[in-house]
Amino acid sequence: VGFTVTTIRDVTPIPHNGCRPPKKRRV
C-alpha cells in the first residue's frame, strides 16, 4: 500500500508540474 501511494504521488505531481513550468518560463 505504501509503494502504490508513493508511485502515484511521485508520478502525478511531476508530470503535471513538469509540463507546465516550460510555459511559465517563456512568459
PDB file of N, CA, C and O in Angstrom:
ATOM      1  N   VAL A   1       0.864  -1.218   0.000  1.00  0.00           N
ATOM      2  CA  VAL A   1       0.000   0.000   0.000  1.00  0.00           C
ATOM      3  C   VAL A   1       0.890   1.254   0.000  1.00  0.00           C
ATOM      4  O   VAL A   1       0.512   2.292  -0.543  1.00  0.00           O
ATOM      5  N   GLY A   2       2.059   1.144   0.608  1.00  0.00           N
ATOM      6  CA  GLY A   2       2.968   2.323   0.665  1.00  0.00           C
ATOM      7  C   GLY A   2       3.610   2.575  -0.705  1.00  0.00           C
ATOM      8  O   GLY A   2       3.879   3.716  -1.081  1.00  0.00           O
ATOM      9  N   PHE A   3       3.844   1.503  -1.424  1.00  0.00           N
ATOM     10  CA  PHE A   3       4.500   1.671  -2.756  1.00  0.00           C
ATOM     11  C   PHE A   3       3.521   2.275  -3.767  1.00  0.00           C
ATOM     12  O   PHE A   3       3.910   3.025  -4.663  1.00  0.00           O
ATOM     13  N   THR A   4       2.252   1.932  -3.600  1.00  0.00           N
ATOM     14  CA  THR A   4       1.236   2.451  -4.575  1.00  0.00           C
ATOM     15  C   THR A   4       0.984   3.947  -4.338  1.00  0.00           C
ATOM     16  O   THR A   4       0.781   4.708  -5.285  1.00  0.00           O
ATOM     17  N   VAL A   5       1.000   4.346  -3.095  1.00  0.00           N
ATOM     18  CA  VAL A   5       0.720   5.782  -2.806  1.00  0.00           C
ATOM     19  C   VAL A   5       1.944   6.632  -3.158  1.00  0.00           C
ATOM     20  O   VAL A   5       1.808   7.787  -3.563  1.00  0.00           O
ATOM     21  N   THR A   6       3.107   6.070  -3.007  1.00  0.00           N
ATOM     22  CA  THR A   6       4.338   6.847  -3.329  1.00  0.00           C
ATOM     23  C   THR A   6       4.526   6.946  -4.848  1.00  0.00           C
ATOM     24  O   THR A   6       4.998   7.961  -5.359  1.00  0.00           O
ATOM     25  N   THR A   7       4.160   5.911  -5.536  1.00  0.00           N
ATOM     26  CA  THR A   7       4.333   5.943  -7.018  1.00  0.00           C
ATOM     27  C   THR A   7       3.305   6.885  -7.659  1.00  0.00           C
ATOM     28  O   THR A   7       3.629   7.605  -8.604  1.00  0.00           O
ATOM     29  N   ILE A   8       2.109   6.882  -7.164  1.00  0.00           N
ATOM     30  CA  ILE A   8       1.054   7.757  -7.770  1.00  0.00           C
ATOM     31  C   ILE A   8       1.334   9.234  -7.401  1.00  0.00           C
ATOM     32  O   ILE A   8       1.110  10.133  -8.212  1.00  0.00           O
ATOM     33  N   ARG A   9       1.809   9.461  -6.205  1.00  0.00           N
ATOM     34  CA  ARG A   9       2.067  10.868  -5.746  1.00  0.00           C
ATOM     35  C   ARG A   9       3.348  11.375  -6.426  1.00  0.00           C
ATOM     36  O   ARG A   9       3.485  12.574  -6.672  1.00  0.00           O
ATOM     37  N   ASP A  10       4.261  10.489  -6.723  1.00  0.00           N
ATOM     38  CA  ASP A  10       5.545  10.933  -7.346  1.00  0.00           C
ATOM     39  C   ASP A  10       5.369  11.056  -8.868  1.00  0.00           C
ATOM     40  O   ASP A  10       6.119  11.772  -9.531  1.00  0.00           O
ATOM     41  N   VAL A  11       4.383  10.359  -9.401  1.00  0.00           N
ATOM     42  CA  VAL A  11       4.194  10.388 -10.886  1.00  0.00           C
ATOM     43  C   VAL A  11       3.156  11.450 -11.262  1.00  0.00           C
ATOM     44  O   VAL A  11       3.170  11.957 -12.383  1.00  0.00           O
ATOM     45  N   THR A  12       2.276  11.782 -10.353  1.00  0.00           N
ATOM     46  CA  THR A  12       1.219  12.781 -10.712  1.00  0.00           C
ATOM     47  C   THR A  12       1.741  14.221 -10.566  1.00  0.00           C
ATOM     48  O   THR A  12       1.532  15.033 -11.468  1.00  0.00           O
ATOM     49  N   PRO A  13       2.400  14.550  -9.478  1.00  0.00           N
ATOM     50  CA  PRO A  13       2.910  15.912  -9.269  1.00  0.00           C
ATOM     51  C   PRO A  13       4.075  16.256 -10.195  1.00  0.00           C
ATOM     52  O   PRO A  13       4.291  17.429 -10.498  1.00  0.00           O
ATOM     53  N   ILE A  14       4.799  15.290 -10.632  1.00  0.00           N
ATOM     54  CA  ILE A  14       5.987  15.571 -11.500  1.00  0.00           C
ATOM     55  C   ILE A  14       5.538  15.899 -12.949  1.00  0.00           C
ATOM     56  O   ILE A  14       5.959  16.923 -13.487  1.00  0.00           O
ATOM     57  N   PRO A  15       4.722  15.085 -13.570  1.00  0.00           N
ATOM     58  CA  PRO A  15       4.285  15.323 -14.965  1.00  0.00           C
ATOM     59  C   PRO A  15       3.385  16.563 -15.048  1.00  0.00           C
ATOM     60  O   PRO A  15       3.444  17.304 -16.030  1.00  0.00           O
ATOM     61  N   HIS A  16       2.569  16.787 -14.042  1.00  0.00           N
ATOM     62  CA  HIS A  16       1.622  17.935 -14.100  1.00  0.00           C
ATOM     63  C   HIS A  16       2.410  19.244 -13.870  1.00  0.00           C
ATOM     64  O   HIS A  16       2.161  20.249 -14.536  1.00  0.00           O
ATOM     65  N   ASN A  17       3.337  19.217 -12.944  1.00  0.00           N
ATOM     66  CA  ASN A  17       4.115  20.451 -12.626  1.00  0.00           C
ATOM     67  C   ASN A  17       5.341  20.539 -13.548  1.00  0.00           C
ATOM     68  O   ASN A  17       5.940  21.607 -13.673  1.00  0.00           O
ATOM     69  N   GLY A  18       5.710  19.452 -14.180  1.00  0.00           N
ATOM     70  CA  GLY A  18       6.926  19.460 -15.037  1.00  0.00           C
ATOM     71  C   GLY A  18       6.553  19.872 -16.457  1.00  0.00           C
ATOM     72  O   GLY A  18       7.399  20.360 -17.206  1.00  0.00           O
ATOM     73  N   CYS A  19       5.326  19.682 -16.817  1.00  0.00           N
ATOM     74  CA  CYS A  19       4.911  20.017 -18.211  1.00  0.00           C
ATOM     75  C   CYS A  19       4.442  21.477 -18.258  1.00  0.00           C
ATOM     76  O   CYS A  19       4.303  22.044 -19.342  1.00  0.00           O
ATOM     77  N   ARG A  20       4.204  22.071 -17.125  1.00  0.00           N
ATOM     78  CA  ARG A  20       3.655  23.475 -17.126  1.00  0.00           C
ATOM     79  C   ARG A  20       4.780  24.499 -16.866  1.00  0.00           C
ATOM     80  O   ARG A  20       4.649  25.639 -17.311  1.00  0.00           O
ATOM     81  N   PRO A  21       5.836  24.164 -16.195  1.00  0.00           N
ATOM     82  CA  PRO A  21       6.933  25.108 -15.920  1.00  0.00           C
ATOM     83  C   PRO A  21       7.512  25.706 -17.204  1.00  0.00           C
ATOM     84  O   PRO A  21       7.858  26.887 -17.214  1.00  0.00           O
ATOM     85  N   PRO A  22       7.626  24.940 -18.277  1.00  0.00           N
ATOM     86  CA  PRO A  22       8.206  25.449 -19.542  1.00  0.00           C
ATOM     87  C   PRO A  22       7.375  26.614 -20.078  1.00  0.00           C
ATOM     88  O   PRO A  22       7.925  27.530 -20.688  1.00  0.00           O
ATOM     89  N   LYS A  23       6.069  26.592 -19.861  1.00  0.00           N
ATOM     90  CA  LYS A  23       5.202  27.678 -20.406  1.00  0.00           C
ATOM     91  C   LYS A  23       5.350  28.935 -19.518  1.00  0.00           C
ATOM     92  O   LYS A  23       5.274  30.062 -20.007  1.00  0.00           O
ATOM     93  N   LYS A  24       5.558  28.724 -18.234  1.00  0.00           N
ATOM     94  CA  LYS A  24       5.698  29.884 -17.298  1.00  0.00           C
ATOM     95  C   LYS A  24       7.089  30.533 -17.511  1.00  0.00           C
ATOM     96  O   LYS A  24       7.255  31.725 -17.255  1.00  0.00           O
ATOM     97  N   ARG A  25       8.034  29.794 -17.954  1.00  0.00           N
ATOM     98  CA  ARG A  25       9.431  30.338 -18.143  1.00  0.00           C
ATOM     99  C   ARG A  25       9.431  31.146 -19.426  1.00  0.00           C
ATOM    100  O   ARG A  25      10.236  32.069 -19.549  1.00  0.00           O
ATOM    101  N   ARG A  26       8.603  30.859 -20.351  1.00  0.00           N
ATOM    102  CA  ARG A  26       8.584  31.598 -21.656  1.00  0.00           C
ATOM    103  C   ARG A  26       7.941  32.964 -21.408  1.00  0.00           C
ATOM    104  O   ARG A  26       8.275  33.943 -22.074  1.00  0.00           O
ATOM    105  N   VAL A  27       7.045  33.020 -20.476  1.00  0.00           N
ATOM    106  CA  VAL A  27       6.350  34.315 -20.228  1.00  0.00           C
ATOM    107  C   VAL A  27       7.266  35.176 -19.359  1.00  0.00           C
ATOM    108  O   VAL A  27       6.911  36.303 -19.015  1.00  0.00           O
TER     109      VAL A  27
END
